[in-house]
Amino acid sequence: GAGVSQSPSNKVTEKGKDVELRCDPISGHTALYWYRQSLGQGLEFLIYFQGNSAPDKSGLPSDRFSAERTGGSVSTLTIQRTQQEDSAVYLCASSLRQSEKLFFGSGTQLSVL
Amino acid sequence: AQSVTQPDIHITVSEGASLELRCNYSYGATPYLFWYVQSPGQGLQLLLKYFSGDTLVQGIKGFEAEFKRSQSSFNLRKPSVHWSDAAEYFCAVGASTSGTYKYIFGTGTRLKVLA
């Protein structure tokens, strides 16, 4: 595709349920990033992939959060046993190589009731 | 640890007035610096970036930023603001640590433009 695609654009879930958020990066981009954007909190780094490996998982808030990337392309961010504090916009970005500019998706607005 | 500070959460300017958004960073080496803009209902878009060389960099939409190593700053400027510039602006530093690379963002500055 022409840009970074994220799905779903909106997700409403009940506390305690699991959710999966998907990111399709720009074709050929080797670096992929997940960020979380909460009101007044800026962009919080979650995880970074170079190819299929995740050399930096330091930003994942808890062990309820996990992510994978397959085929050097699509990535899935999974949140298990969602909590209300997980409500935020989850942004995915990709770049051709590390240190290059990021291309962002439109994000997934997650609401945990 | 690397960090980015945007001291102004909200800024309001009149259309046609000049604008300066402040950004300070903390990073041990020569940083890669970026400004992104997030317009209402849209994704983040790169305005400009600094890697090396000329410390005054030009970006899209008439924006420019100046890297000042002595002040650890990378302030964004525009001589004359347009109503369409109302958005949230994020400063970011690209940091390489232990073989990995991450972008650290500030908390953003929300710009309001008065007609």
Interface residues (C-beta under 8 A of the other chain):
Chain A: V4 A31 Y33 Y35 G40 Q41 G42 L43 F45 Y48 Q50 P55 D56 G59 L91 A93 Q98 S99 K101 L102 F104 G105 S106 G107
Chain B: Q6 I9 Y32 F34 Y36 Q42 G43 L44 Q45 L46 K49 F51 F90 A92 G94 S96 G99 T100 Y101 K102 Y103 I104 F105 G106 T107 G108
